[in-house]
Amino acid sequence: MKILTAAQMREVDRVSIEQLGIPGVELMDNAGGAVTRVLEERVSPLAHQRIAILCGRGNNGGDGFVVARQLRMRGIEPRVVLLADPESIRGDARINYDLLVNSGCRPHVVRDLNGWLAVKPELLTSTLVVDALLGTGLSGPVEGLPGEIIRDINASFAGIPMVAVDIPSGLPSDTGAAAGDSLRADITVTFTAPKVGQVLPPNCTRVGELLVRPIGTPENIYESRDDFYLNLITPGQLAPFVQPRAAAAHKGDFGHVLVVAGSRGKGGAAAMTGQAALKAGAGLVTVATAQSALPVVAGFMPELMTEPLAETEEGSISVGAFEYGRFASVAEGKDVLAIGPGLTTHPNTVNFVHRVIQEFQLPAVLDADGLNAFAGRLELLKGRAAPLVVTPHPGEMARLLGISTGEVQDDRVAVARRLAAERGLFVILKGYRTLVAEPGGQVWVNPTGNPGMATGGTGDILTGLAAGLMAQYAGLRLADVLCAAVYVHGRAGDLAVVETGEKALVATDLIRFLPQVWREIRL
């Protein structure tokens, strides 16, 4: 699903109205109807609610007028407050304002702060507030009367549920970066497609539950446009990954993953990566690890096959693993390589990682210390014939690019997109709202996951999931495979945290909940 900027949304509306002949007033009526239906679905019994609708003079207010009119048609009398002079209302919003007045509802007009303070006591008795003050056209912080009222609502209306029309008033639509005061919604009903500020942190935390509703704009206007490069991962994308297997299928049909990971004291990282690859559905998984770490890996899960590799004096994998064709023999017949978790950054191990990535043309997932091996050496990652997926957290991304973690976090989309394009890589930039970026410029935002997953080992699980799915679905677009991996990873965490709570969640809890995630998607 595309994520649009305000300008892109205006272009979509323009094409719908001017080229396809869909009247703007019809789109507005559909938008208000969508919000009204959400109120009916989510607020029960709706007829018993004291509903306040706060409207501005623009199209967002026009949507609010439609909601008020449609509620009145259902026998519900909302309080409608207009924070503008009625004479300033134009276009489709004016049409719907007049329709509302002609239906017998005359909004309470607030022209200044004193007018707001006069109506505020009555509004505080509301059991539900519909926010239709300001829409997606903001280019900076809200100032003047709307800004004062937004700040007062935030201070005084705590505990009253709020439903935002299209976007919480004051929230920037084109960036996740904070930009002044905005209302905090419990539910936001947006139209046609999500907007950038609704899905990227930190602003997305003010949106509440985001519901995207169609209003009659054809999807082909925007979904097929490559210049609209930001996308939201949705469960519908995962349908190919839950199709029943053929009755005559065998383990060789689902790929063989080679996990190269672990060191003395860090065998668990290798084992979790391997287990996640199996739980993703890979037919076979072999974990190649430092010889001294092998007993830990082998004891973790009997279904994992293991291979010991030569190690350094510190117990990490040594470049000596290449002697006598040993590693070449281990890699033979494998379909996907997952390398990095728990390797350490011992210089000898770093040399080993460089050689593996350069000499073995398997589709590969590079994570953790595998990534750290290329800090300051990004040129070594370019030019592989086989696809390469890198899975950095913000600190690892900063080391790769030679910038600060703050610079990464300031514009995660641009950073991930640039690395993918410049080096021909697929990038999974982990963190709150994990991103998937592909070399052609498209970026996907993952809506699943929670703070409880900020614990050691969850990245290893993601590496295993990605590799396991890649082994099975080589015929699908790799970006779709990676989107499935990050969505399932986060969703497993969301299910797990209900049982464990945030503090007690550990990485292996995600593996326990993977079967439930697959069942949920299948349904």
C-alpha positions as CSV (number, residue, x, y, z in Angstrom):
1,M,0.0,0.0,0.0
2,K,1.4,3.4,-1.0
3,I,2.2,6.0,1.6
4,L,1.6,9.5,0.2
5,T,2.8,13.0,0.8
6,A,0.3,15.9,0.9
7,A,1.4,16.9,-2.6
8,Q,1.0,13.4,-3.9
9,M,-2.5,13.1,-2.4
10,R,-3.5,16.4,-4.0
11,E,-2.2,15.0,-7.4
12,V,-4.3,11.9,-6.9
13,D,-7.4,14.0,-6.1
14,R,-6.7,16.2,-9.1
15,V,-6.5,13.3,-11.5
16,S,-9.7,11.8,-9.9
17,I,-11.6,15.0,-10.4
18,E,-10.2,16.5,-13.6
19,Q,-9.4,13.5,-15.6
20,L,-11.8,10.8,-14.3
21,G,-14.7,13.2,-13.7
22,I,-15.3,12.2,-10.1
23,P,-16.9,15.3,-8.4
24,G,-14.9,16.6,-5.5
25,V,-18.1,17.0,-3.4
26,E,-18.7,13.2,-4.0
27,L,-15.2,12.4,-2.6
28,M,-15.9,14.6,0.4
29,D,-19.3,12.9,1.0
30,N,-17.6,9.5,0.8
31,A,-14.9,10.6,3.2
32,G,-17.5,11.8,5.8
33,G,-19.4,8.6,5.3
34,A,-16.3,6.5,5.9
35,V,-15.8,8.3,9.2
36,T,-19.4,7.9,10.2
37,R,-19.3,4.1,9.5
38,V,-16.1,3.8,11.7
39,L,-18.0,5.6,14.5
40,E,-20.8,3.1,14.1
41,E,-18.4,0.1,14.1
42,R,-16.2,1.2,17.0
43,V,-18.4,3.2,19.3
44,S,-21.3,1.3,20.9
45,P,-24.0,2.3,21.4
46,L,-23.4,5.3,19.2
47,A,-26.8,6.8,19.9
48,H,-25.9,7.2,23.6
49,Q,-22.8,9.2,23.0
50,R,-22.4,13.0,23.4
51,I,-20.5,13.8,20.3
52,A,-18.6,17.0,19.6
53,I,-17.3,17.7,16.1
54,L,-14.6,20.4,15.8
55,C,-14.5,21.8,12.3
56,G,-12.2,24.2,10.5
57,R,-12.9,26.1,7.3
58,G,-11.1,23.9,4.8
59,N,-11.8,20.5,3.3
60,N,-11.1,18.7,6.6
61,G,-13.9,20.8,8.1
62,G,-16.0,19.9,5.1
63,D,-15.6,16.2,6.0
64,G,-16.7,17.1,9.5
65,F,-19.8,18.7,8.2
66,V,-20.7,15.6,6.3
67,V,-20.1,13.5,9.5
68,A,-22.5,15.8,11.4
69,R,-25.1,15.6,8.7
70,Q,-24.9,11.8,8.5
71,L,-25.1,11.4,12.2
72,R,-28.3,13.6,12.3
73,M,-29.8,11.4,9.6
74,R,-29.3,8.5,12.1
75,G,-31.1,10.4,14.8
76,I,-27.9,11.6,16.6
77,E,-27.5,15.3,17.4
78,P,-23.8,16.2,17.6
79,R,-22.4,19.5,18.9
80,V,-20.7,21.1,15.9
81,V,-18.1,23.8,16.6
82,L,-16.7,25.9,13.7
83,L,-13.4,27.5,14.5
84,A,-13.7,30.1,11.7
85,D,-16.0,32.7,10.2
86,P,-18.6,30.9,8.1
87,E,-18.0,33.5,5.3
88,S,-14.5,32.1,4.9
89,I,-15.6,28.6,3.9
90,R,-15.2,27.9,0.2
91,G,-15.7,25.2,-2.4
92,D,-16.9,21.7,-1.5
93,A,-16.6,22.5,2.2
94,R,-19.0,25.4,1.6
95,I,-21.5,23.1,-0.1
96,N,-21.5,20.7,2.9
97,Y,-21.7,23.5,5.4
98,D,-24.8,24.9,3.7
99,L,-26.3,21.4,3.6
100,L,-25.7,20.9,7.3
101,V,-27.3,24.3,8.1
102,N,-30.2,23.6,5.9
103,S,-30.8,20.3,7.6
104,G,-31.5,22.2,10.8
105,C,-28.0,22.2,12.5
106,R,-26.3,25.5,13.0
107,P,-22.7,25.1,14.2
108,H,-21.5,27.1,17.1
109,V,-19.0,29.6,15.7
110,V,-15.8,30.4,17.5
111,R,-13.9,33.4,16.2
112,D,-11.4,34.0,19.1
113,L,-10.1,32.5,22.3
114,N,-12.9,34.0,24.4
115,G,-15.4,32.3,22.1
116,W,-13.5,29.0,22.6
117,L,-13.4,29.4,26.4
118,A,-17.2,30.1,26.4
119,V,-18.0,26.8,24.6
120,K,-15.3,24.7,26.2
121,P,-17.3,23.7,29.4
122,E,-20.1,22.2,27.4
123,L,-17.6,20.3,25.2
124,L,-15.9,18.9,28.2
125,T,-19.1,16.9,28.9
126,S,-18.6,15.1,25.6
127,T,-18.0,11.4,25.5
128,L,-16.4,11.5,22.0
129,V,-14.7,14.2,20.0
130,V,-14.3,14.2,16.2
131,D,-11.3,16.2,15.1
132,A,-11.9,17.9,11.7
133,L,-10.0,21.1,12.3
134,L,-7.0,20.9,10.1
135,G,-6.0,18.5,7.3
136,T,-2.9,17.4,5.5
137,G,-2.0,20.8,4.0
138,L,0.2,22.1,6.9
139,S,3.7,23.3,6.0
140,G,4.8,24.3,9.5
141,P,3.7,24.5,13.1
142,V,0.2,25.6,13.8
143,E,0.0,29.2,15.0
144,G,-2.7,31.6,16.1
145,L,-6.1,30.6,17.4
146,P,-5.9,26.9,16.1
147,G,-2.6,26.5,17.8
148,E,-3.9,27.8,21.1
149,I,-7.0,25.6,20.9
150,I,-4.9,22.5,20.1
151,R,-2.8,23.1,23.1
152,D,-5.8,23.7,25.3
153,I,-7.5,20.5,24.1
154,N,-4.3,18.5,24.8
155,A,-4.2,20.0,28.4
156,S,-7.9,19.7,29.2
157,F,-9.6,16.9,27.2
158,A,-7.6,13.9,28.5
159,G,-9.7,10.9,28.9
160,I,-12.2,11.9,26.1
161,P,-11.8,9.5,23.1
162,M,-10.9,11.4,19.9
163,V,-11.4,10.3,16.3
164,A,-9.3,12.3,13.8
165,V,-10.6,12.9,10.3
166,D,-7.8,12.2,7.8
167,I,-5.0,13.3,10.2
168,P,-4.8,14.6,13.8
169,S,-4.9,18.4,13.6
170,G,-1.5,20.0,13.6
171,L,0.4,16.8,12.7
172,P,2.8,17.2,9.7
173,S,1.7,15.0,6.9
174,D,5.0,14.7,5.1
175,T,7.5,13.8,7.8
176,G,7.8,11.8,11.0
177,A,9.8,14.6,12.6
178,A,8.1,16.6,15.3
179,A,6.9,20.1,14.2
180,G,4.9,21.9,16.9
181,D,1.7,21.0,18.7
182,S,-0.8,18.5,17.4
183,L,-3.8,16.7,18.7
184,R,-3.4,13.1,19.9
185,A,-6.1,10.7,18.4
186,D,-7.3,7.4,19.6
187,I,-8.4,6.5,16.0
188,T,-7.4,8.2,12.8
189,V,-9.5,7.6,9.7
190,T,-7.5,8.5,6.7
191,F,-8.6,8.3,3.1
192,T,-7.3,6.5,0.0
193,A,-3.8,5.9,1.4
194,P,-1.8,6.5,4.6
195,K,0.2,9.7,4.8
196,V,4.0,9.9,5.7
197,G,3.5,11.5,9.0
198,Q,1.0,8.9,10.1
199,V,3.4,6.0,9.8
200,L,6.9,7.3,10.6
201,P,8.1,8.0,14.1
202,P,7.8,9.9,16.3
203,N,4.7,11.5,15.0
204,C,2.9,8.2,14.3
205,T,2.5,7.8,18.0
206,R,-0.1,10.6,18.0
207,V,-2.3,8.9,15.4
208,G,-3.6,6.0,17.5
209,E,-5.1,3.2,15.5
210,L,-4.8,4.1,11.8
211,L,-7.7,3.1,9.5
212,V,-7.3,3.6,5.8
213,R,-10.7,3.9,4.0
214,P,-11.4,4.2,0.3
215,I,-13.5,7.1,-1.0
216,G,-13.8,6.3,-4.6
217,T,-10.3,7.2,-5.9
218,P,-9.1,4.4,-8.2
219,E,-6.0,2.6,-6.9
220,N,-4.3,2.5,-10.3
221,I,-3.8,6.2,-10.1
222,Y,-1.2,5.9,-7.4
223,E,-0.3,2.2,-6.6
224,S,1.5,1.8,-10.0
225,R,3.6,4.9,-9.7
226,D,7.3,4.3,-9.0
227,D,7.9,7.9,-8.2
228,F,5.6,7.4,-5.2
229,Y,8.3,5.3,-3.5
230,L,7.1,4.9,0.1
231,N,4.9,1.9,0.9
232,L,3.3,0.3,4.0
233,I,3.5,-3.4,4.5
234,T,0.1,-5.0,4.9
235,P,-1.0,-8.5,5.8
236,G,-2.4,-8.8,2.2
237,Q,1.1,-8.9,0.9
238,L,1.8,-12.1,2.7
239,A,-0.8,-14.3,1.0
240,P,1.8,-16.0,-1.2
241,F,3.7,-17.2,1.9
242,V,0.9,-19.1,3.5
243,Q,-0.3,-21.1,0.5
244,P,-0.6,-24.9,1.2
245,R,2.3,-27.0,0.1
246,A,1.9,-29.7,-2.6
247,A,1.0,-33.1,-1.3
248,A,4.1,-34.6,-2.8
249,A,6.5,-31.9,-1.5
250,H,9.8,-32.9,0.1
251,K,12.4,-31.0,2.1
252,G,14.5,-30.3,-0.9
253,D,11.7,-28.2,-2.4
254,F,12.1,-25.6,0.4
255,G,15.8,-24.7,0.2
256,H,18.9,-25.3,2.3
257,V,20.1,-22.4,4.4
258,L,23.7,-22.1,5.6
259,V,24.1,-20.1,8.8
260,V,27.6,-18.9,9.4
261,A,27.6,-17.5,12.9
262,G,28.6,-17.8,16.5
263,S,31.9,-18.0,18.5
264,R,32.9,-19.1,21.9
265,G,30.3,-17.8,24.4
266,K,28.0,-16.7,21.5
267,G,26.7,-20.0,20.2
268,G,23.2,-18.9,21.1
269,A,23.2,-16.3,18.3
270,A,24.0,-18.9,15.7
271,A,21.4,-21.4,17.1
272,M,18.6,-18.8,17.2
273,T,19.3,-17.8,13.6
274,G,19.2,-21.4,12.5
275,Q,16.0,-22.2,14.5
276,A,14.3,-19.1,13.0
277,A,15.2,-20.2,9.5
278,L,13.6,-23.6,10.2
279,K,10.5,-22.0,11.7
280,A,10.3,-19.9,8.5
281,G,9.8,-23.1,6.6
282,A,13.2,-23.8,5.2
283,G,13.6,-27.5,4.3
284,L,17.1,-27.8,5.7
285,V,19.4,-25.6,7.9
286,T,23.1,-26.1,8.5
287,V,24.9,-24.0,11.1
288,A,28.6,-23.6,10.5
289,T,30.3,-22.2,13.6
290,A,33.5,-22.1,15.5
291,Q,34.5,-25.5,16.7
292,S,34.3,-24.6,20.4
293,A,30.7,-23.2,20.0
294,L,29.4,-26.2,18.1
295,P,28.1,-28.1,21.2
296,V,25.9,-25.2,22.2
297,V,24.4,-25.0,18.7
298,A,23.9,-28.8,18.4
299,G,22.2,-28.9,21.8
300,F,19.8,-26.1,21.0
301,M,17.6,-27.9,18.5
302,P,18.1,-31.4,17.1
303,E,16.8,-30.5,13.7
304,L,19.8,-28.2,13.1
305,M,22.7,-29.7,11.2
306,T,26.1,-28.4,12.2
307,E,29.6,-28.0,10.8
308,P,32.7,-27.1,12.8
309,L,35.0,-24.4,11.4
310,A,38.6,-23.6,12.3
311,E,38.8,-20.9,15.0
312,T,41.1,-18.3,16.4
313,E,42.7,-18.5,19.8
314,E,39.7,-16.4,21.1
315,G,37.2,-18.9,19.8
316,S,35.9,-17.0,16.7
317,I,35.8,-18.4,13.2
318,S,39.2,-18.2,11.5
319,V,40.2,-17.5,7.9
320,G,41.8,-20.9,8.3
321,A,38.4,-22.3,7.6
322,F,39.2,-22.0,3.9
323,E,42.2,-24.4,4.1
324,Y,41.9,-27.5,2.0
325,G,38.6,-26.4,0.6
326,R,36.9,-26.9,3.9
327,F,34.5,-23.9,3.7
328,A,33.8,-24.5,0.0
329,S,32.7,-28.0,0.9
330,V,30.4,-26.7,3.6
331,A,28.9,-24.1,1.2
332,E,28.3,-26.6,-1.6
333,G,24.6,-27.3,-2.3
334,K,23.3,-24.5,-0.1
335,D,20.7,-22.0,-1.4
336,V,21.0,-19.0,0.9
337,L,23.7,-17.8,3.2
338,A,23.0,-16.0,6.6
339,I,26.2,-14.7,8.1
340,G,27.2,-12.5,11.0
341,P,25.4,-13.1,14.4
342,G,27.8,-13.7,17.2
343,L,31.0,-13.8,15.0
344,T,33.0,-11.0,16.8
345,T,35.2,-8.5,15.1
346,H,38.5,-10.4,15.5
347,P,40.7,-9.3,12.6
348,N,41.1,-12.9,11.4
349,T,37.3,-13.3,11.5
350,V,36.8,-10.1,9.6
351,N,39.1,-11.4,6.8
352,F,37.0,-14.6,6.8
353,V,33.8,-12.6,6.3
354,H,35.3,-10.6,3.5
355,R,36.3,-13.7,1.6
356,V,32.9,-15.4,2.1
357,I,31.0,-12.4,0.7
358,Q,33.4,-11.9,-2.2
359,E,34.0,-15.5,-3.2
360,F,30.7,-17.3,-2.7
361,Q,27.9,-16.1,-4.9
362,L,24.9,-17.2,-2.8
363,P,22.0,-14.9,-2.0
364,A,23.1,-13.7,1.4
365,V,21.8,-12.0,4.5
366,L,24.5,-10.0,6.3
367,D,23.9,-9.1,9.9
368,A,25.6,-8.0,13.2
369,D,29.3,-8.6,13.2
370,G,29.1,-9.5,9.6
371,L,28.1,-5.9,9.0
372,N,30.7,-4.6,11.3
373,A,33.3,-6.3,9.2
374,F,32.6,-3.8,6.4
375,A,32.6,-0.6,8.5
376,G,34.7,1.8,6.4
377,R,34.9,-0.8,3.7
378,L,31.6,-0.4,1.9
379,E,33.3,-0.8,-1.5
380,L,33.7,-4.5,-0.8
381,L,29.9,-4.9,-0.8
382,K,29.3,-3.7,-4.3
383,G,29.3,-5.8,-7.4
384,R,28.2,-9.2,-6.2
385,A,26.3,-11.2,-8.8
386,A,24.0,-12.7,-6.1
387,P,21.6,-10.6,-4.1
388,L,22.9,-9.2,-0.8
389,V,20.6,-8.2,2.1
390,V,22.0,-6.1,5.0
391,T,20.1,-5.9,8.3
392,P,21.7,-3.1,10.4
393,H,20.3,-1.5,13.5
394,P,20.9,2.3,13.6
395,G,24.3,1.9,15.3
396,E,25.5,-0.6,12.7
397,M,24.2,1.6,9.9
398,A,26.1,4.5,11.3
399,R,29.3,2.5,11.4
400,L,28.8,1.3,7.9
401,L,28.3,4.9,6.6
402,G,30.8,6.7,8.8
403,I,28.1,9.0,10.3
404,S,26.5,9.3,13.7
405,T,23.5,7.3,14.9
406,G,21.6,10.5,15.3
407,E,22.1,11.3,11.6
408,V,20.7,7.9,10.7
409,Q,17.7,8.4,13.0
410,D,17.0,11.9,11.7
411,D,16.1,10.6,8.2
412,R,15.9,6.8,8.3
413,V,14.1,6.6,4.9
414,A,16.7,8.6,3.1
415,V,19.6,6.8,4.7
416,A,18.3,3.4,3.9
417,R,17.3,4.4,0.4
418,R,20.7,5.9,-0.4
419,L,22.6,2.8,0.8
420,A,20.4,0.5,-1.2
421,A,20.7,2.5,-4.4
422,E,24.5,3.3,-4.2
423,R,25.6,-0.2,-3.3
424,G,22.9,-2.3,-5.1
425,L,21.8,-3.8,-1.8
426,F,18.6,-4.7,-0.1
427,V,18.5,-2.9,3.2
428,I,16.5,-3.8,6.3
429,L,17.0,-0.9,8.7
430,K,15.8,-2.2,12.0
431,G,14.2,-0.2,14.8
432,Y,10.8,1.4,15.5
433,R,9.0,1.0,12.1
434,T,11.6,-1.2,10.5
435,L,12.3,-0.2,6.8
436,V,12.9,-2.4,3.8
437,A,14.7,-0.6,0.9
438,E,15.5,-2.0,-2.5
439,P,18.1,-0.8,-5.0
440,G,15.4,0.6,-7.3
441,G,14.4,3.2,-4.7
442,Q,11.2,1.7,-3.3
443,V,10.9,1.6,0.5
444,W,8.5,-0.3,2.7
445,V,7.5,0.6,6.3
446,N,6.7,-2.2,8.7
447,P,3.8,-1.5,11.1
448,T,4.4,-4.4,13.5
449,G,6.7,-4.7,16.5
450,N,7.0,-3.2,20.0
451,P,9.6,-1.9,22.5
452,G,9.7,-5.3,24.3
453,M,11.7,-6.5,21.2
454,A,14.6,-4.3,22.2
455,T,16.5,-7.2,23.7
456,G,19.4,-9.3,22.6
457,G,18.8,-11.9,19.9
458,T,15.7,-10.5,18.2
459,G,17.9,-9.4,15.3
460,D,19.2,-12.9,15.0
461,I,15.7,-14.2,14.7
462,L,15.0,-11.7,11.9
463,T,18.1,-12.8,10.0
464,G,17.0,-16.4,10.2
465,L,13.4,-15.6,9.1
466,A,14.7,-13.6,6.1
467,A,17.1,-16.4,5.0
468,G,14.5,-19.1,5.6
469,L,11.9,-17.3,3.4
470,M,14.5,-16.5,0.7
471,A,15.4,-20.2,0.5
472,Q,11.8,-21.1,-0.2
473,Y,10.7,-18.3,-2.4
474,A,13.5,-17.6,-4.8
475,G,11.0,-17.1,-7.6
476,L,9.3,-14.2,-5.9
477,R,10.4,-10.6,-5.8
478,L,13.0,-10.3,-3.1
479,A,11.6,-7.1,-1.6
480,D,8.3,-8.9,-1.0
481,V,10.1,-11.8,0.7
482,L,11.9,-9.4,3.0
483,C,8.7,-7.5,3.8
484,A,7.1,-10.8,4.8
485,A,10.1,-11.5,7.1
486,V,10.0,-8.2,8.9
487,Y,6.2,-8.2,9.2
488,V,6.1,-11.7,10.7
489,H,9.0,-10.9,13.0
490,G,7.2,-7.9,14.4
491,R,3.9,-9.6,14.6
492,A,5.4,-12.5,16.6
493,G,6.7,-9.9,19.0
494,D,3.3,-8.3,19.3
495,L,1.7,-11.6,20.1
496,A,4.4,-12.5,22.5
497,V,4.3,-9.2,24.5
498,V,0.6,-9.8,25.4
499,E,1.8,-12.9,27.3
500,T,5.1,-11.8,28.6
501,G,4.9,-8.0,29.0
502,E,7.6,-5.8,27.6
503,K,10.2,-6.3,30.3
504,A,10.2,-10.1,30.3
505,L,10.1,-10.6,26.5
506,V,13.1,-12.5,25.1
507,A,14.1,-13.4,21.6
508,T,13.1,-17.0,21.7
509,D,9.5,-15.9,22.7
510,L,9.2,-14.8,19.1
511,I,10.0,-18.3,17.8
512,R,7.2,-19.7,20.1
513,F,4.6,-17.4,18.5
514,L,5.6,-17.9,14.8
515,P,3.1,-20.7,14.3
516,Q,0.3,-18.4,15.5
517,V,1.4,-15.7,13.2
518,W,1.3,-18.0,10.2
519,R,-2.1,-19.2,11.1
520,E,-3.4,-15.6,11.6
521,I,-2.1,-14.6,8.1
522,R,-3.6,-17.7,6.5
523,L,-7.0,-16.7,7.9
